[in-house]
Amino acid sequence: MSFLILAAAMTLQVQVFTAQPLPPPRPRAPATEPATAGAGEAAAPTETDLDRVVCRMEPVTGSRFPRRVCRTERQNQSERNESRDMLQKIQKLPDIPA
């Protein structure tokens, strides 16, 4: 009997945590490109584009549940650049004899 009560309580608890309302979606700006940009050229990001917050789900080591990570575009660009630079430095290192 106590097992059934415990199972019901855990089920209700899970439903409460998963039923939290999500924030309302942001309105998207119309996708327009300036007339001066060529077909092969990408328009330079504006200051407001770099400060826009983007959220994504990242896997967590040792867990099956991903974690939600929110960063600005500026932070994402910085992290990509640092990762690329570190990879290039590692690839330029001389081979270590075993």
C-alpha positions as CSV (number, residue, x, y, z in Angstrom):
1,M,0.0,0.0,0.0
2,S,2.8,2.4,0.9
3,F,4.5,1.6,-2.4
4,L,1.4,2.8,-4.3
5,I,1.3,6.0,-2.4
6,L,5.0,6.6,-2.9
7,A,4.7,5.9,-6.7
8,A,1.7,8.2,-7.0
9,A,3.5,11.0,-5.1
10,M,6.5,10.7,-7.3
11,T,4.4,10.8,-10.4
12,L,2.6,13.9,-9.3
13,Q,6.0,15.5,-8.4
14,V,7.4,14.8,-11.9
15,Q,4.3,16.3,-13.5
16,V,4.5,19.4,-11.5
17,F,8.2,20.0,-12.5
18,T,7.6,19.3,-16.1
19,A,4.5,21.5,-16.3
20,Q,6.3,24.8,-15.7
21,P,5.3,27.4,-18.3
22,L,7.8,28.4,-20.9
23,P,8.5,32.1,-21.6
24,P,6.6,33.6,-24.5
25,P,8.4,33.4,-27.8
26,R,10.2,36.5,-29.0
27,P,8.9,38.1,-32.2
28,R,11.3,37.5,-35.0
29,A,12.6,40.4,-37.1
30,P,11.9,40.1,-40.8
31,A,14.8,38.5,-42.7
32,T,15.9,41.3,-45.0
33,E,19.4,41.8,-46.3
34,P,20.9,45.2,-47.3
35,A,20.9,45.9,-51.0
36,T,24.7,46.5,-50.9
37,A,25.6,43.0,-49.9
38,G,26.6,40.8,-52.8
39,A,25.4,37.3,-53.4
40,G,28.6,35.7,-52.0
41,E,29.2,38.2,-49.2
42,A,27.7,37.9,-45.7
43,A,26.5,41.1,-44.1
44,A,28.5,42.1,-41.0
45,P,26.6,41.4,-37.8
46,T,25.2,44.5,-36.1
47,E,25.6,45.3,-32.4
48,T,22.1,44.1,-31.6
49,D,22.7,40.8,-33.3
50,L,25.8,40.1,-31.2
51,D,23.9,40.9,-28.0
52,R,21.0,38.6,-28.8
53,V,20.7,35.7,-26.4
54,V,20.5,32.2,-27.9
55,C,19.7,29.1,-25.9
56,R,20.5,25.5,-26.8
57,M,20.6,22.1,-25.2
58,E,24.1,20.7,-24.4
59,P,24.8,17.1,-23.4
60,V,26.1,16.6,-19.8
61,T,28.8,14.1,-19.2
62,G,27.5,11.2,-17.1
63,S,23.9,12.2,-17.6
64,R,21.2,11.4,-20.1
65,F,19.5,14.7,-19.6
66,P,20.8,17.7,-21.5
67,R,21.4,21.1,-19.9
68,R,20.0,24.3,-21.3
69,V,22.7,26.9,-21.9
70,C,22.0,30.5,-22.9
71,R,24.7,32.8,-24.2
72,T,24.9,35.9,-26.4
73,E,26.0,35.6,-30.0
74,R,29.2,37.5,-29.0
75,Q,30.0,34.8,-26.4
76,N,29.3,32.0,-28.9
77,Q,31.7,33.7,-31.4
78,S,34.3,34.1,-28.8
79,E,34.1,30.5,-27.7
80,R,34.3,29.3,-31.4
81,N,37.3,31.4,-32.0
82,E,39.1,30.3,-28.9
83,S,38.4,26.6,-29.7
84,R,39.6,27.0,-33.3
85,D,42.8,28.8,-32.1
86,M,43.5,26.1,-29.5
87,L,43.0,23.3,-32.0
88,Q,45.4,25.0,-34.4
89,K,48.0,25.4,-31.7
90,I,47.7,21.7,-30.7
91,Q,48.0,20.6,-34.4
92,K,51.3,22.7,-34.7
93,L,52.9,21.0,-31.7
94,P,55.8,18.6,-32.6
95,D,55.1,14.9,-32.2
96,I,56.2,13.4,-28.9
97,P,58.2,10.1,-29.3
98,A,56.6,7.3,-27.4
